[in-house]
Amino acid sequence: MFTGTVVFDMLLPGDSRSLKAKRSYVRPIVAALRRFEVCAAEVGALDRHGRAEIGVAVIAADAAHVREVLDSCERLVAARPEVELLAARRRVYGADD
């Protein structure tokens, strides 16, 4: 059994000066990520209007599949024109970790 996590650090557009506006950018991204059958949620920068951190977790029988799913999630976030992906921090854990 392998688990993988990734945290996306994103810069939001200048018009996201309220939490409501921030939510309008974050919610569709989280919903799109869940199509990959992962757990996804806003996990950081909760009180910062111009930034967002979205975390993703996946579990699978082999590490290669975990990496494929995390790669797909990263491509999806990087392709969103409304946000700028600043960093993607990822970890893959095996049964021995």
N, C-alpha and C positions, 0 to 999 in steps of 0.2 A: 504494500500500500504506500502511495506517495501523495503528499499534499504540496500545493504550491500557493504562494501568495504574491501579490504585486500591489503596490501602492502608487497611484498616479498623482503627481503634483501638477496642478493646472493653474494657469493664469486665465482669469475670466475677462470678458470685454469690459470696457470702462463704464458701460451703462448698468453694471450689476452693483449698484450702490446700496441696495437694500437686500435683506434676506429673502424677500419674495422674488426679486429679480435673480438672485443667485440660484434659488431653487429651480427657476425656469430653465436654467442651463444644466444643472446637475441631474435633475430627475430623468430627463430623456436619455442621458448617457447611462445612468444606472439601469434603466429599463432595457436599453439596447444590449448592455453587457449580459444581462440575465438570459438573453437568447442563447448564450453559450452554455447554459445550465451550470452557472457558477453562483456563488454567493457574492453579491456586490452591494456596497453601501458607502455613503459619505462618512469618512472616518477621521478627518482632520481639518484644520483651519475653519472650524465651524463658526467662529465669530469674526472671521475676516471676509469682507464682502468681495474683494477682487481675486481671491484665491480659493481653491477647493482641492481636497484630497479625497480620492475615491479608492477604496480597498476592494480587492477581489481575492477570493479563495476558491480553490478547486481541489478535488480529491479523485485519484484514479489508480488503477492497478499497476501502471508503469510510468516511469519518469518521462519518457518521450511524449506520451499523451498529455501529461501535465504541461510540459513546455509548449506543445502545439497550441493548447487552449490559451495559455498565457500570452503567446505570440499573437494569436488572433485578437485577444482583448486589447493588447497594446496597439495593434494596427487600427482597430476600430476607434480608439480614443485619439490616436495621432491623426486620423483622417477627418476628425470633426473640425470644420472650418471656424466654428464660433469660439473655440478655446485653443490655447497654446499649451501643449504638453511640455512641461519644464523638466520633469524627471519621472522615471519609472524604476522603482526599487523592487526587485523580485528575489524570492527565495524558494527553493525546492527542498522539501524534507523527505527523507526516506524512513524506513522502519527502524533504522539504527540511530536516528537523530534524537 
